[in-house]
């Protein structure tokens, strides 16, 4: 068994799914000279920063794991999938377009083949070993001789006293920082944080 990290390249823009609501947008300043004045775009497909883009991606990618890789959603977190058939224990954790995998090399190869069949372009897979650290969801995973360590990447250094000159902004920043650190220290907080977001 090994831990792998896979990053889907430009995940949202690769999807063929059309949006289910009308989104109008002004042309970008860089291209507006190519179109008549006052032209407005109709956004048909997913783009980053569209509120529901993450939900569309998650629905499609989790369906891919369930149908093609025969996995099932964990009862405590919908972004956590576990094998449903076979004798080997395999786990996939999805964080938008980053996927962390615990599995054997056979499962890793199957996953790659299924991504190719689904026409999804990915960056090269990374494998956690004694020399290679993995960066997942702003955390650093390292492999020791007989354990895996998870460290948050500098977020704890941002915890500070709330600025009394702008208490509302300071409170929001510190609340977000503390919530993130809590999700690292207490994994069950991750699901509640995701639901709240």
Secondary structure, DSSP 4 states (H G I P E B T S, - for coil): -EEEEEEBTTHHHH--PEEEEEEEEEPPTTTGGGS-TT-EEEEEE--TT-TTHHHHHHHHHHHHHHHHS-EEE-SS-TTEEEE-SSSS--EEEEETTEEEEEE-HHHHHHHHHHHHHTT--BPPPEE--SS--EEETTEEEEE-SS-EEEEE-SGGGG--PPPGGGHHHHHHHHHHHHHHHHHHHSTHHHHHHHHH-
